[in-house]
Amino acid sequence: MSNTTSASLTFLERLTGRRPPVRTSSDVVVLHGVTKRYPNGRIALRDVDLVVPEGDFVFLVGPSGAGKSTLMRLLIRDELATKGHVVVDGSDLAHLRRRDVPRIRRKIGVVFQDFKLLPRKTVRENVAFALEVTGTPRAKIRPAVNRVLALVGLTAQADQLPTQLSGGEQQRTAIARALVHDPRVVIADEPTGNLDPVISWELIQLLLRINDLGVTILMATHDAEVVTALRKRVVALEDGRVIRDETGATYHQAD
């Protein structure tokens, strides 16, 4: 019998169904006393505490300018906190050596509202590119790409360019790209913001399935209907502060 624990399985291993997923109580994201002040003096986050356990699904809500995008930039180390600690998968991002930054970023899949696909690359090539830039051996790239394309329902569109896809298909491509390197957490910044309600619900169902496979989801959204319907954990920001952190919560009008 293998002595590899189920907690150490990658997302793609769980996706294949070869071994059952097991969620642990380990914390994937921890923010403690985090303040972010920009050079112009604007304070985007104020003394934020947030703990996201493995396997959690968190909606990040709040008005424009509340600090949601800044929080996400801190998690992918596009920005550094002015004060406090930002920890991803056990690594304090402020203390990372430069050569370790790519390793941490591979643990985080990012999905944007505007897709950010490479227009001259096919669906398959867009997804594969995320592995190519990290030096993944070519023999491992195609099987990994095929698995995530099957998960998001784009096997038939693998050789199409982004301009040949609908908006929903483009966002599915972006989700596949975010998943292909086995992230511990997926950060989705308004992923349904440019899509109609029917397609938005289809993408939310896809994110729920990914979450069921053990991937932690942190999703910023203004979609009150989705937040209220799903009754997941809701973290609300206002003026850079966490004003609400509830499990099984709804979207409040003030959000």
C-alpha positions as CSV (number, residue, x, y, z in Angstrom):
1,M,0.0,0.0,0.0
2,S,1.3,3.5,-0.8
3,N,2.3,5.6,2.1
4,T,1.2,8.7,0.4
5,T,-1.6,10.3,2.4
6,S,-4.8,11.4,0.6
7,A,-4.3,14.9,2.0
8,S,-1.2,15.2,-0.3
9,L,-3.1,14.4,-3.5
10,T,-3.1,17.1,-6.2
11,F,-6.2,18.5,-7.7
12,L,-5.7,16.6,-10.9
13,E,-5.2,13.4,-9.0
14,R,-8.5,13.9,-7.3
15,L,-10.1,14.8,-10.6
16,T,-9.2,11.5,-12.2
17,G,-10.9,9.7,-9.3
18,R,-8.0,7.3,-8.8
19,R,-8.0,8.0,-5.0
20,P,-10.7,9.7,-2.9
21,P,-10.1,13.4,-1.8
22,V,-9.7,14.2,1.8
23,R,-10.0,17.7,3.1
24,T,-7.9,18.7,6.1
25,S,-8.4,21.5,8.6
26,S,-5.2,23.2,7.4
27,D,-5.4,26.9,6.6
28,V,-4.6,27.8,3.0
29,V,-4.8,31.6,3.4
30,V,-4.2,33.6,6.6
31,L,-4.1,37.4,6.9
32,H,-3.3,38.8,10.3
33,G,-3.3,42.5,11.1
34,V,-2.9,43.4,7.4
35,T,-2.9,47.1,6.4
36,K,-2.1,48.3,2.9
37,R,-1.2,52.0,2.4
38,Y,-0.4,53.1,-1.2
39,P,2.4,55.6,-1.9
40,N,-0.3,58.3,-2.5
41,G,-1.4,57.9,1.1
42,R,-4.6,56.0,0.4
43,I,-5.3,53.2,2.8
44,A,-6.9,50.3,1.0
45,L,-6.9,47.7,3.8
46,R,-7.0,48.4,7.6
47,D,-6.0,45.8,10.1
48,V,-7.6,42.9,8.3
49,D,-7.8,39.4,9.9
50,L,-8.9,36.5,7.7
51,V,-8.4,32.8,7.9
52,V,-9.5,30.5,4.9
53,P,-9.3,26.8,5.6
54,E,-8.6,24.2,2.9
55,G,-11.8,23.4,1.0
56,D,-13.6,26.6,1.9
57,F,-15.8,28.5,-0.5
58,V,-15.7,32.2,0.3
59,F,-17.6,35.1,-1.3
60,L,-15.8,38.4,-0.9
61,V,-18.3,41.2,-1.1
62,G,-18.4,45.0,-0.7
63,P,-18.8,48.2,-2.6
64,S,-16.2,49.4,-5.2
65,G,-13.2,50.7,-3.4
66,A,-13.8,48.5,-0.3
67,G,-10.4,46.7,-0.7
68,K,-11.4,43.5,-2.4
69,S,-9.0,43.8,-5.3
70,T,-6.2,44.9,-3.1
71,L,-6.7,41.9,-0.9
72,M,-6.4,39.7,-4.0
73,R,-3.3,41.4,-5.2
74,L,-1.7,40.8,-1.8
75,L,-2.5,37.1,-2.1
76,I,-0.7,36.7,-5.5
77,R,2.1,39.0,-4.3
78,D,1.5,41.7,-6.8
79,E,1.5,44.0,-3.8
80,L,3.1,43.6,-0.3
81,A,1.3,44.6,2.9
82,T,2.4,47.7,4.6
83,K,1.8,46.1,8.0
84,G,0.8,42.6,9.1
85,H,1.3,39.1,7.7
86,V,-0.1,37.5,4.5
87,V,0.4,33.7,4.6
88,V,-0.4,31.4,1.7
89,D,0.0,27.6,2.2
90,G,2.3,28.3,5.2
91,S,4.5,30.8,3.5
92,D,4.7,34.4,4.7
93,L,4.7,36.3,1.4
94,A,6.7,39.2,2.8
95,H,9.6,37.0,3.6
96,L,9.8,35.0,0.4
97,R,13.0,35.0,-1.6
98,R,12.6,36.3,-5.1
99,R,13.2,32.8,-6.6
100,D,10.4,31.3,-4.4
101,V,7.7,33.7,-5.7
102,P,6.8,31.6,-8.8
103,R,6.5,28.5,-6.6
104,I,3.9,30.2,-4.4
105,R,2.0,31.7,-7.3
106,R,1.6,28.2,-8.8
107,K,-0.4,27.3,-5.8
108,I,-2.9,30.0,-6.6
109,G,-5.1,30.0,-9.7
110,V,-6.5,33.4,-10.8
111,V,-9.6,34.0,-12.8
112,F,-10.4,37.6,-14.0
113,Q,-13.6,39.2,-15.2
114,D,-12.0,40.0,-18.6
115,F,-10.6,36.5,-19.2
116,K,-7.0,37.7,-20.2
117,L,-6.6,35.0,-22.9
118,L,-3.9,35.2,-25.5
119,P,-5.8,36.0,-28.7
120,R,-3.4,34.2,-31.1
121,K,-3.3,30.9,-29.1
122,T,-6.0,28.2,-29.2
123,V,-7.9,27.1,-26.1
124,R,-5.4,24.2,-25.7
125,E,-2.4,26.5,-26.2
126,N,-3.7,29.1,-23.7
127,V,-4.1,26.5,-21.0
128,A,-0.8,24.8,-21.9
129,F,1.0,28.1,-21.7
130,A,0.5,28.3,-18.0
131,L,2.6,25.1,-17.6
132,E,5.1,25.9,-20.3
133,V,6.3,29.1,-18.5
134,T,7.0,27.1,-15.4
135,G,9.2,24.6,-17.2
136,T,6.8,21.7,-17.0
137,P,8.1,18.7,-19.1
138,R,6.2,18.6,-22.4
139,A,5.2,14.9,-21.8
140,K,3.2,16.1,-18.8
141,I,1.5,19.1,-20.3
142,R,-0.9,17.5,-22.8
143,P,-2.5,15.0,-20.3
144,A,-2.9,17.8,-17.7
145,V,-4.5,20.1,-20.3
146,N,-6.8,17.4,-21.5
147,R,-8.1,16.7,-18.0
148,V,-8.9,20.3,-17.2
149,L,-10.5,20.9,-20.6
150,A,-12.8,17.9,-20.0
151,L,-13.7,19.2,-16.5
152,V,-14.7,22.6,-17.9
153,G,-16.5,21.1,-20.9
154,L,-14.2,22.4,-23.6
155,T,-12.7,19.3,-25.2
156,A,-14.5,20.0,-28.5
157,Q,-13.3,23.6,-28.6
158,A,-9.7,22.8,-27.8
159,D,-8.4,23.9,-31.2
160,Q,-10.4,27.1,-31.4
161,L,-9.2,30.6,-30.9
162,P,-10.7,32.9,-28.3
163,T,-12.5,34.9,-30.9
164,Q,-14.4,31.8,-32.0
165,L,-15.7,31.3,-28.4
166,S,-18.7,32.6,-26.6
167,G,-18.1,34.7,-23.4
168,G,-18.9,31.7,-21.3
169,E,-16.5,29.5,-23.2
170,Q,-13.7,32.1,-22.8
171,Q,-14.2,32.2,-19.1
172,R,-14.2,28.4,-18.9
173,T,-10.9,28.5,-20.8
174,A,-9.6,31.0,-18.1
175,I,-10.8,28.6,-15.4
176,A,-9.0,25.7,-17.0
177,R,-5.8,27.7,-17.2
178,A,-6.1,28.6,-13.5
179,L,-6.6,24.9,-12.6
180,V,-3.9,23.2,-14.8
181,H,-1.1,23.7,-12.3
182,D,-2.9,22.1,-9.4
183,P,-3.5,25.2,-7.3
184,R,-4.5,25.0,-3.6
185,V,-6.8,28.0,-4.0
186,V,-8.6,29.7,-6.9
187,I,-9.1,33.4,-6.7
188,A,-11.9,34.6,-8.9
189,D,-12.3,38.4,-9.3
190,E,-15.9,39.1,-10.6
191,P,-15.7,36.0,-12.9
192,T,-19.3,36.4,-14.0
193,G,-19.3,40.2,-14.3
194,N,-19.4,40.2,-18.1
195,L,-21.8,37.3,-18.6
196,D,-25.5,37.0,-18.8
197,P,-27.4,35.4,-15.9
198,V,-27.8,31.9,-17.4
199,I,-24.1,31.6,-18.3
200,S,-23.2,33.0,-14.9
201,W,-25.0,30.3,-13.1
202,E,-23.4,27.6,-15.3
203,L,-20.0,29.0,-14.3
204,I,-20.9,29.1,-10.6
205,Q,-21.9,25.5,-10.8
206,L,-18.5,24.7,-12.3
207,L,-16.8,26.5,-9.5
208,L,-18.9,24.5,-7.0
209,R,-17.8,21.3,-8.6
210,I,-14.1,22.4,-8.5
211,N,-14.6,23.2,-4.8
212,D,-16.1,19.8,-4.2
213,L,-12.9,18.3,-5.6
214,G,-11.0,20.0,-2.8
215,V,-9.9,23.3,-4.2
216,T,-10.4,26.4,-2.0
217,I,-12.4,29.1,-3.8
218,L,-12.2,32.8,-2.9
219,M,-14.6,34.8,-5.2
220,A,-15.1,38.5,-5.3
221,T,-18.6,39.4,-6.6
222,H,-21.4,41.9,-6.6
223,D,-23.9,39.3,-7.7
224,A,-26.4,39.4,-4.8
225,E,-28.6,36.6,-6.3
226,V,-25.7,34.1,-6.4
227,V,-24.4,34.9,-2.9
228,T,-27.9,34.6,-1.4
229,A,-28.8,31.5,-3.2
230,L,-25.7,29.5,-2.3
231,R,-25.5,30.5,1.3
232,K,-21.7,30.0,1.5
233,R,-19.3,31.9,3.7
234,V,-19.5,35.7,3.1
235,V,-16.7,38.1,4.0
236,A,-17.8,41.7,3.6
237,L,-15.4,44.6,3.3
238,E,-16.1,48.3,3.7
239,D,-13.5,51.1,3.7
240,G,-10.8,48.5,3.9
241,R,-12.1,46.7,7.0
242,V,-13.8,43.3,7.4
243,I,-17.2,44.3,8.7
244,R,-18.9,40.8,8.4
245,D,-17.7,37.2,8.2
246,E,-20.5,34.8,8.3
247,T,-21.0,31.2,7.2
248,G,-24.3,30.3,5.4
249,A,-24.9,34.0,4.9
250,T,-26.8,36.1,2.4
251,Y,-26.0,39.2,0.5
252,H,-26.9,42.3,2.5
253,Q,-28.2,45.5,0.8
254,A,-25.3,47.4,2.3
255,D,-22.8,45.1,0.5
